[in-house]
Amino acid sequence: MIPSKFLERMQGYLDAPEFQAFCRALEAPPVRAFRVNTDKTSDERLLSLLPFSTTPLPFAKNAYYATNDKIGAHPAHHAGMLYMQDPGAISTVAALPLDKGLRVLDLCAAPGGKSTQLASAIGKEGVLVSNEYVTARARILQGNVERMGLSNTVVTNLDSAAIADFFGNYFDLVVVDAPCSGEGMLRKYEVAGEEWSEENVALCAARQRDILANAAGCVAPGGRLLYATCTWSLAENEENVAWFLDTFPDFSLTP
């Protein structure tokens, strides 16, 4: 069930036609996609093995819409030839111009979708530190890194403050796909609606600021920080970005 207070808030964000379209989208089936692990196979080879038709994502290389999301039992999945991922999640890393050889930190990395995407983009010349604070989720992250056969990735299970203290401003790119209130999951998981509350939104926004403050200390001079959530609240997105730019004036927005 979609929380009524959430809908009331979204109605305040959007004009009438946008809000109606938004509500229709919440009732539509969730969309799945996958990325091809080009370190293990080619697009042509993998697509020939899959028992369903595919359509390429228009905004990401080696990525396709999945017309069948029950692919977890397929041998290609277990072999690490692909990674199932929501299109919106794929778009986050795809928005960046990534070069080979970069030093990258994925600070809130589990279950590993963005990390495996980043590791592929920076190549074996680069290095990725893939960190997850929650131990159980870090084990899932480790499993996906191993399944995908990544040799340029280190998995850590640390608080963001410990990461900042240890590495300092070392990384060309720091990705903060922050723990959030998960409003983007409302149409996908019923439990997301049950767990949603205005109090949790405020709690998440405060936690995100702590993580962002630590992330800022990890960015090398001239480097970049990518902040992302899977939620719509202004408190967790635009307001946190505005807070960050006020607090850390050495950073500026990049289109």
NUNU-548356 format. One line per 2 residues: number of its first residue (from 1); their letters; for each residue x negated, y negated, z of N, C-alpha, C. Coordinates in pm, whole numbers, plus 32768, in hexadecimal, padded with zeros to 4 digits. Layout:
<lumdrens>
NUM> A> X,Y,Z,X,Y,Z,X,Y,Z | ...
</lumdrens>
This chain:
<lumdrens>
1> MI> 7FAC,8077,8000,8000,8000,8000,7FA9,7F83,8000 | 7FCE,7F21,7FAD,7F85,7EA3,7FA8,7FB6,7E49,801A
3> PS> 7F61,7E19,8071,7F8C,7DC6,80E2,7FD1,7D46,80B5 | 8041,7D24,80F4,808D,7CAE,80CD,803D,7C2D,80E4
5> KF> 7FEF,7C27,8151,7FA1,7BAF,816C,7F32,7B9B,8104 | 7EFE,7C0A,80D2,7E9C,7C01,8065,7EDD,7BC5,7FE9
7> LE> 7F55,7BF4,7FC6,7F9A,7BBF,7F51,7FBE,7B2C,7F62 | 7FE6,7B06,7FDA,8004,7A79,7FF5,7F88,7A23,7FDE
9> RM> 7F17,7A52,800C,7E9C,7A06,7FF8,7E79,79FA,7F65 | 7E83,7A6A,7F1B,7E64,7A67,7E8D,7EC4,7A0D,7E40
11> QG> 7F40,7A06,7E6A,7FA1,79AE,7E2B,7F77,791C,7E3B | 7F34,7900,7EA9,7F00,7879,7EBE,7E86,785B,7E67
13> YL> 7E3D,78C2,7E40,7DC7,78B0,7DEB,7DEB,7899,7D59 | 7E57,78D8,7D2A,7E75,78E4,7C9B,7EF3,7899,7C77
15> DA> 7EFD,786D,7BF8,7F7C,7836,7BCB,7FDC,78A9,7BAE | 805A,7889,7B92,80C2,78F0,7B89,80A4,795B,7B20
17> PE> 8080,7937,7AA3,8062,79A0,7A3F,7FEA,79F7,7A67 | 7F83,79B8,7A9F,7F0E,7A05,7AC9,7F32,7A65,7B39
19> FQ> 7F84,7A36,7B97,7FAA,7A8C,7C08,7FFE,7B02,7BD8 | 8058,7AEB,7B7A,80A8,7B59,7B44,8050,7BBF,7AFD
21> AF> 7FEF,7B8F,7AB0,7F93,7BEA,7A6C,7F3E,7C36,7AD1 | 7F17,7BF2,7B3C,7EC9,7C31,7BA6,7F17,7CA4,7BE6
23> CR> 7F95,7C8C,7C04,7FE9,7CF4,7C42,7FFC,7D6A,7BE5 | 800B,7D4F,7B65,8018,7DBE,7B05,7F97,7E11,7B01
25> AL> 7F24,7DCC,7B0A,7EA5,7E13,7B09,7E96,7E6C,7B83 | 7EC9,7E3F,7BF5,7EC0,7E8F,7C6F,7F11,7F10,7C63
27> EA> 7F76,7F10,7C0F,7FCB,7F86,7BFE,7F98,7FE3,7B91 | 7F37,7FB5,7B43,7F01,8006,7AD5,7E9E,806D,7B0B
29> PP> 7E8C,80DB,7AC4,7E2B,8140,7AF0,7D9E,8106,7AF1 | 7D4A,812F,7B4F,7CC0,80FF,7B4F,7C75,8131,7AD4
31> VR> 7C12,80E4,7AAC,7BC3,8102,7A34,7B3A,8135,7A5F | 7B0E,81A0,7A21,7A8A,81D9,7A40,7A2F,81CF,79C6
33> AF> 79B0,81D4,79E2,794D,81D1,7976,78D4,8221,79A3 | 7873,822F,794A,77F6,8271,796E,7784,8234,791F
35> RV> 770E,8242,7957,7693,8219,7914,7641,8293,78ED | 7603,828D,787B,75AA,82F8,784E,7521,82E3,788D
37> NT> 74EA,834B,78C6,7462,8346,78FC,7401,8362,7889 | 73D0,82F6,784C,737D,8305,77D4,72F2,833B,77F4
39> DK> 72D0,8349,7875,7252,838B,7898,725D,8423,7887 | 72DA,8454,7884,72EE,84E5,7879,732D,8511,77F6
41> TS> 7375,84B7,77B4,73BC,84DF,773B,73D8,8463,76E7 | 7412,8477,7673,743C,8408,761D,74D4,83FD,7620
43> DE> 7506,838A,75F6,7597,8379,75EF,75D4,83E4,7596 | 7598,83F9,7521,75CF,8458,74C0,75D5,84E5,74FB
45> RL> 756B,850E,753C,7567,8595,7575,75CF,85A5,75E3 | 75D7,8545,763F,7635,8551,76AD,76C6,8550,767C
47> LS> 76E6,84F3,7624,7770,84E8,75F5,779E,8567,75AE | 7740,85AC,756F,7764,8629,752B,7788,8698,758D
49> LL> 775D,868A,760C,7777,86F0,7671,77F9,86D8,76BE | 782D,865F,76BA,78A0,863C,770E,7924,8667,76CE
51> PF> 7981,8699,771D,79FF,86CE,76E8,7A6C,8665,76DA | 7A47,85E7,76C1,7AAA,857E,76AD,7A6E,8510,7657
53> ST> 7AC4,84BE,761D,7A96,8450,75C9,7A68,83DB,7620 | 7A16,8385,75E8,79DF,8315,7632,79E5,8296,75DE
55> TP> 79E1,8224,7623,79DA,81A1,75E2,796B,8152,7626 | 7911,8116,75D8,78A2,80CB,7617,78D4,8052,7666
57> LP> 7893,8035,76D6,78AB,7FB8,771C,7872,7F45,76C9 | 78BB,7ED7,76BA,788A,7E6B,7664,781C,7E17,76A3
59> FA> 7803,7E28,7725,77A6,7DCE,776A,772B,7E14,77A2 | 771B,7E96,7786,76AA,7EDF,77BF,767B,7F49,775D
61> KN> 75F9,7F5A,7754,75C0,7FC2,76FE,75CD,804A,7742 | 75DA,80B2,76F0,75DB,813C,7721,7648,8155,7789
63> AY> 76BA,8111,777A,7728,811D,77D9,77AC,812B,778D | 7805,817F,77C3,7880,81A3,777B,78F5,81AE,77DC
65> YA> 796C,8189,77AB,79E5,81A7,77F6,79FC,823E,77F6 | 7A2A,8271,7868,7A45,8301,7875,7ADB,8317,7875
67> TN> 7B0D,8364,7816,7B9B,8382,7811,7BBF,83F4,786F | 7B59,8433,78A8,7B6F,849E,7909,7B0D,8489,797B
69> DK> 7B42,846F,79F4,7AE8,8453,7A63,7ABF,84CF,7AB1 | 7AED,8545,7A86,7AC9,85C1,7ACB,7A4D,85FD,7A8B
71> IG> 79E4,85B1,7A93,7969,85DB,7A51,78FF,8607,7AB6 | 791F,85FB,7B38,78BE,861C,7B9F,7891,86AD,7B9D
73> AH> 78E4,8707,7B68,78BF,8794,7B63,7877,87B9,7AE1 | 786D,875A,7A84,782D,8778,7A03,7796,878A,7A15
75> PA> 7759,87E9,79D1,76C8,87FE,79DE,7676,8781,79C2 | 76A5,872D,7967,765A,86B3,7946,7651,8656,79BE
77> HH> 76BA,8656,7A10,76B8,8604,7A89,7651,863A,7AEC | 7655,86BD,7B04,75F7,86F9,7B63,7567,86ED,7B33
79> AG> 7555,86E9,7AB0,74CE,86DD,7A77,749A,864E,7A79 | 74ED,85EE,7AA6,74C2,8563,7AAC,74BE,8520,7A24
81> ML> 7509,8552,79C4,750C,8516,793F,7568,849D,7939 | 75BD,848C,79A0,7618,841A,79A1,7636,83F3,7A31
83> YM> 766C,837A,7A3F,7698,8349,7AC2,7723,830D,7AB0 | 7785,8345,7AF7,780C,8310,7AF4,7811,828E,7B44
85> QD> 784F,8227,7B0B,784E,81A4,7B4B,78BF,814E,7B14 | 78F9,80FA,7B6A,7961,809F,7B3B,7925,8038,7ADB
87> PG> 7970,8011,7A75,793B,7FAD,7A16,7912,7F2B,7A59 | 795F,7F00,7ABD,793B,7E84,7B03,78B5,7E8E,7B48
89> AI> 7898,7F03,7B81,7817,7F17,7BC2,77A6,7F17,7B5C | 77BE,7F53,7AE9,7759,7F54,7A7F,773B,7EC6,7A50
91> ST> 77A2,7E71,7A4B,7791,7DEA,7A16,7735,7D95,7A6C | 7728,7DB5,7AEB,76D6,7D64,7B45,7644,7D61,7B18
93> VA> 7609,7DD6,7B0C,757D,7DDE,7AE1,7570,7DBA,7A4D | 75D6,7DDB,79FD,75D2,7DBD,796E,75CE,7D27,7952
95> AL> 75F7,7CD6,79B3,75F6,7C45,79A0,756A,7C0B,79A4 | 7509,7C58,79D4,7481,7C26,79E5,7428,7C49,796F
97> PL> 73D0,7BED,7945,7367,7C10,78E6,72F3,7C50,7932 | 72EA,7CD4,792C,7286,7D1D,797A,7211,7D49,7923
99> DK> 7199,7D2E,7953,7120,7D53,790B,70DF,7DCE,794A | 7093,7E14,78FB,7045,7E83,792E,6FDC,7E4E,7991
101> GL> 6FC0,7E9E,79F7,6F54,7E7C,7A52,6F7A,7E23,7AC7 | 6FFA,7E02,7AD9,7023,7DAC,7B47,701C,7DF5,7BCD
103> RV> 7008,7DA9,7C38,7013,7DDC,7CC0,709C,7DB5,7CF4 | 70EE,7E18,7D13,717B,7E01,7D31,719F,7E3F,7DB8
105> LD> 71F3,7DF9,7E04,722D,7E2B,7E80,72C4,7E30,7E71 | 72FD,7EA6,7E84,738E,7EB6,7E8D,73AC,7EC8,7F21
107> LC> 73DF,7E5E,7F61,73E1,7E59,7FF2,7452,7EA8,8032 | 74C1,7EB6,7FED,7537,7F00,8021,755E,7F65,7FB7
109> AA> 7511,7FD0,7FA9,750B,801A,7F2B,756B,808F,7F1C | 7598,80CD,7F8A,75EA,8147,7F7C,766F,8126,7F36
111> PG> 76A0,8186,7EE7,766E,820D,7ECF,7600,8218,7E65 | 75E1,81A9,7E1F,756F,81AD,7DC5,758A,8185,7D36
113> GK> 7603,815D,7D16,7622,813A,7C8B,75CB,80CB,7C56 | 75C4,805D,7CA0,7574,7FEC,7C72,74DF,800B,7C7A
115> ST> 74B7,8057,7CDF,7429,807B,7CE9,73FB,80CE,7C72 | 7449,8132,7C4E,7421,8185,7BDC,7421,8134,7B5B
117> QL> 747C,80D4,7B51,7480,807C,7ADD,7406,801F,7ADB | 73E2,7FE9,7B4D,736D,7F93,7B57,72EC,7FDF,7B39
119> AS> 72E0,8058,7B72,7267,80A7,7B5F,724F,80C5,7ACB | 72BA,80E2,7A84,72AE,80FD,79F5,7283,8081,79A8
121> AI> 72BA,800D,79D0,729D,7F91,7988,720D,7F63,7999 | 71D3,7F74,7A0F,714B,7F41,7A27,70E0,7FA5,79FE
123> GK> 7109,8020,79E2,70AC,8083,79AD,7046,80B4,7A13 | 6FF4,810F,79E6,6F8F,814A,7A3E,6F21,80E7,7A62
125> EG> 6F1B,8076,7A18,6EB9,800F,7A3A,6EE6,7FBE,7AB5 | 6F67,7FC3,7AD3,6F9D,7F78,7B43,6FA8,7FCC,7BC1
127> VL> 6FD3,7F8A,7C2E,6FE9,7FD2,7CAB,706A,7F9E,7CEA | 70B9,7FFB,7D1C,7139,7FDA,7D5D,7138,800E,7DEB
129> VS> 7155,7FB7,7E4A,7171,7FDF,7ED3,7208,7FE0,7EE2 | 723E,8056,7EFB,72CF,806A,7F03,72F3,8085,7F95
131> NE> 7333,8023,7FD5,7348,8029,8065,73DC,8037,8088 | 73F7,8085,80EF,747F,8093,8124,7477,809D,81BC
133> YV> 74C2,8048,8200,74BC,8042,8293,7500,80B8,82D6 | 7570,80E7,82A0,75BC,8154,82DE,757B,81D9,82B7
135> TA> 7552,8224,831A,7501,829C,8301,7549,8302,82A9 | 75C9,831E,82C5,7612,8380,8275,761B,8354,81E3
137> RA> 762E,82D2,81CD,7633,829F,8143,75A9,82A0,8104 | 7541,828D,8153,74B8,8293,811E,7499,831E,80E8
139> RI> 74D0,8385,8129,74B9,840E,80F8,74FE,8422,8070 | 7575,83E9,8060,75BA,83F0,7FDE,7568,83A6,7F74
141> LQ> 7537,8331,7F99,74E0,82E4,7F3F,7467,8336,7F16 | 7425,8375,7F77,73B0,83C7,7F5A,73D2,8438,7EF8
143> GN> 7446,8477,7F0E,746E,84E3,7EB5,7481,84B4,7E26 | 74BC,8440,7E14,74D2,840D,7D8C,744F,83E2,7D4A
145> VE> 73F4,83AA,7D98,7370,8386,7D62,7327,8404,7D33 | 732F,846E,7D83,72EE,84EC,7D5C,7333,852A,7CE2
147> RM> 73B9,8528,7CE2,7404,8564,7C72,73E3,851F,7BEE | 73D1,849D,7BF4,73B3,8452,7B7A,731F,8459,7B54
149> GL> 72CC,8495,7BAA,723F,84AB,7B88,71EC,842C,7B89 | 720B,83CD,7BE2,71C3,834E,7BE3,713A,835E,7C25
151> SN> 70D4,8330,7BE1,704B,833B,7C16,7013,82B4,7C3E | 705F,8249,7C2B,702F,81C3,7C4C,7079,8187,7CC3
153> TV> 70BB,81DD,7D13,7117,81AD,7D7A,70F2,81E4,7E03 | 70F4,818B,7E66,70E0,81B0,7EF2,7163,8198,7F3B
155> VT> 7195,81FB,7F83,7211,81EE,7FD0,71EF,81D2,8062 | 722B,8169,809A,7215,8146,8126,729C,813F,816E
157> NL> 7297,814C,81F3,730E,814D,8249,72F5,80EB,82BB | 72FB,8068,8299,72D4,8000,82F6,7338,7F8D,82F9
159> DS> 7336,7F43,8367,7381,7EC6,836E,7340,7E5F,8310 | 7392,7E05,82DA,735C,7DA3,827C,72F1,7D4A,82BD
161> AA> 72FC,7D31,833F,7296,7CE1,8383,7211,7D29,8386 | 7214,7DAD,8399,7197,7DFB,839A,7157,7DFC,830F
163> IA> 71A9,7E05,82A8,7176,7E00,821F,7130,7D7A,8206 | 7173,7D0D,822F,713A,7C88,821A,70B7,7C78,8267
165> DF> 70B4,7CAC,82E1,703C,7CA0,8333,6FC7,7CEE,82F9 | 6FE4,7D62,82C1,6F7A,7DB9,828E,6F44,7D87,8207
167> FG> 6F9F,7D68,81AA,6F74,7D48,8121,6F59,7CB2,810D | 6FA3,7C5C,8152,6F96,7BCD,8135,6FC2,7BAC,80A8
169> NY> 6F93,7B3D,8073,6FC1,7B10,7FEE,6F73,7B56,7F7E | 6F90,7BD4,7F6D,6F46,7C2D,7F13,6F8D,7C46,7E8F
171> FD> 7012,7C3B,7E8B,705F,7C73,7E1D,7085,7C0B,7DB3 | 7078,7C34,7D36,70A4,7BE0,7CC6,713C,7BD1,7CC3
173> LV> 7180,7C39,7CF0,7213,7C38,7CF3,7242,7C7F,7D71 | 729E,7C41,7DB9,72E1,7C7F,7E2A,7376,7C86,7E0B
175> VV> 73AE,7CFE,7E12,743D,7D12,7DF9,7483,7D2A,7E7E | 74EA,7CDB,7E99,753C,7CEC,7F11,75CB,7D08,7EE4
177> DA> 75EA,7D87,7ED4,7674,7DB3,7EBA,76B1,7DCC,7F43 | 76E2,7D61,7F7F,76F7,7D5E,8010,776D,7DB2,803F
179> PC> 7763,7DEC,80B7,77D8,7E2A,80F5,7847,7DC1,8100 | 78BF,7DE4,80D4,792A,7D80,80CC,79B0,7DBD,80F4
181> SG> 7A17,7D6D,80ED,7A9C,7D9B,8113,7ADB,7DF7,80AA | 7A9B,7E08,8039,7AC2,7E6F,7FD9,7B47,7E5B,7F94
183> EG> 7B6E,7DDE,7F7D,7BF0,7DC5,7F3D,7BF5,7DFB,7EAE | 7B81,7E07,7E6F,7B7D,7E40,7DEA,7B9E,7ED5,7DE7
185> ML> 7BA4,7F14,7E5B,7BC4,7FA3,7E65,7C59,7FBC,7E81 | 7CA9,7F52,7E8D,7D33,7F62,7EBB,7D87,7FBA,7E5D
187> RK> 7D70,7FB0,7DDC,7DC0,8002,7D7F,7D87,808F,7D71 | 7D11,80A3,7DA6,7CCC,8123,7D94,7CDC,817E,7E0D
189> YE> 7CD8,8144,7E85,7CDD,8193,7EFF,7D47,8159,7F5D | 7DA7,81AB,7F85,7E0F,817D,7FE0,7DD6,8150,8065
191> VA> 7D6C,8192,8091,7D30,8170,8112,7CF8,80E2,8112 | 7CD4,80AE,809C,7CA1,8026,8096,7D09,7FC2,80C3
193> GE> 7D88,7FDA,80A0,7DF4,7F84,80CE,7E0D,7F91,8162 | 7E00,800A,8195,7E16,8021,8223,7DAB,7FDF,8279
195> EW> 7D33,7FD3,8243,7CC4,7F9B,828F,7CB8,7F04,8280 | 7D01,7EC9,8220,7CF3,7E3A,8206,7D32,7DE7,8275
197> SE> 7CF1,7D7A,829B,7D2A,7D19,82F8,7CDF,7C96,82E7 | 7D20,7C28,830B,7CDD,7BA7,8305,7C66,7BA3,8364
199> EN> 7C71,7BEA,83D6,7C03,7BEF,8435,7B8A,7C36,83F8 | 7BA3,7C9F,83AC,7B35,7CE8,836D,7AF2,7C94,8301
201> VA> 7B42,7C46,82B8,7B08,7BEB,8254,7AA6,7B8B,8298 | 7ACF,7B51,8307,7A79,7AF3,834F,79FB,7B39,8384
203> LC> 7A0C,7BB3,83B7,799A,7C00,83E8,7937,7C1E,8378 | 796C,7C46,8305,7915,7C65,8292,78CA,7BE8,8263
205> AA> 7910,7B76,825E,78D0,7AFB,8230,785B,7AD5,828A | 786D,7AE4,830E,7801,7AC5,836B,778B,7B26,8359
207> RQ> 77A8,7BA5,8348,773E,7C08,8335,76F3,7BEF,82B3 | 773B,7BC6,824C,76FC,7BAA,81CB,7699,7B36,81D7
209> RD> 76B9,7AD3,8229,765E,7A62,823C,75DD,7A8F,8281 | 75E9,7AE8,82DF,7571,7B1E,8320,7519,7B67,82BB
211> IL> 7559,7BB9,8268,750D,7C04,8203,74CE,7BA6,819D | 7519,7B42,8171,74E4,7AE3,810F,746D,7A95,8148
213> AN> 7475,7A71,81C7,7406,7A29,8204,7387,7A7E,8204 | 7394,7AFE,8221,7321,7B57,821D,72F3,7B6E,818D
215> AA> 7351,7B78,8131,732E,7B8D,80A5,72DD,7B19,806E | 72FF,7A9F,8099,72B8,7A29,8066,7223,7A32,8083
217> GC> 71FF,7A6D,80F5,7173,7A7A,8119,7128,7AE4,80CD | 716E,7B31,807A,712F,7B9C,802D,7111,7B74,7F9D
219> VA> 7142,7B00,7F71,7135,7AD6,7EE5,70B0,7A8F,7ED0 | 7065,7ABE,7E6F,6FE4,7A80,7E4E,6FFB,79F6,7E10
221> PG> 6F99,799C,7E17,6FA6,791B,7DD4,6FC7,792D,7D3F | 702F,78EA,7D12,705B,78F8,7C88,70B5,796F,7C70
223> GR> 70D0,79BD,7CDA,7125,7A33,7CCD,71B8,7A13,7CD3 | 720B,7A7C,7CD1,729C,7A6B,7CCB,72E0,7AC0,7D36
225> LL> 7353,7A8F,7D61,73AA,7AD6,7DBF,7432,7AE6,7D7D | 745F,7B62,7D71,74E3,7B7F,7D39,7540,7BA9,7DA9
227> YA> 75AC,7B5E,7DBD,760E,7B7C,7E25,768F,7BA9,7DE4 | 76C7,7C18,7E16,7741,7C4E,7DDC,7796,7C8D,7E49
229> TC> 781A,7C8C,7E35,7877,7CD6,7E8A,78DE,7D19,7E30 | 792D,7D73,7E6A,79A0,7DAB,7E22,7A20,7D7C,7E67
231> TW> 7A26,7CF9,7E7F,7A99,7CC0,7EC4,7AB7,7C36,7E89 | 7B2D,7BFE,7EAA,7B56,7B7F,7E6E,7B55,7B0A,7ECE
233> SL> 7B46,7B1F,7F4D,7B57,7AB2,7FAD,7AEE,7A45,7F96 | 7B1B,79C8,7F9E,7ABF,7958,7F91,7A56,795A,7FFF
235> AE> 7A7D,7985,8078,7A20,7986,80E9,79A8,79DF,80CD | 79BD,7A4C,8086,7951,7AAB,806C,7906,7A8E,7FEB
237> NE> 7939,7A35,7F9A,78FC,7A19,7F18,78D2,7987,7F0D | 792B,7932,7ED6,7906,78A7,7EBC,78D8,785D,7F3A
239> EN> 791B,7873,7FAA,78F5,782C,8024,786D,785C,8059 | 7851,78DB,804A,77CD,790C,8074,7760,78DC,8016
241> VA> 777D,78D2,7F96,771A,789C,7F38,76FD,780A,7F59 | 7767,77BD,7F75,7753,7730,7F99,7702,7723,8019
243> WF> 7722,7778,807D,76D5,7778,80FA,7642,7797,80E0 | 762A,77FB,808C,75A0,7825,8072,7551,77B4,8030
245> LD> 758C,7771,7FCE,7545,7707,7F88,7529,7690,7FE4 | 7584,7676,8042,756E,760B,80A4,7500,7632,8107
247> TF> 74FC,76B2,812C,749E,76E0,8192,7413,76F7,8159 | 740D,771F,80DB,738C,773D,8099,7380,76E8,801B
249> PD> 735B,7668,802B,7359,760B,7FB9,72F0,762C,7F4F | 7294,7687,7F6B,7233,76AF,7F04,7276,7703,7E96
251> FS> 72EE,7736,7EB1,7338,7785,7E4F,739B,772C,7E03 | 73B7,7751,7D87,741D,770C,7D39,7467,7772,7CE5
253> LT> 74DF,774E,7CB9,7530,77AA,7C69,74F7,77B7,7BDC | 7503,782F,7BA5,74E0,784A,7B1A,755C,787A,7AD0
255> P> 757D,783D,7A5E,75F6,786B,7A15,75EC,78FE,79F0
</lumdrens>
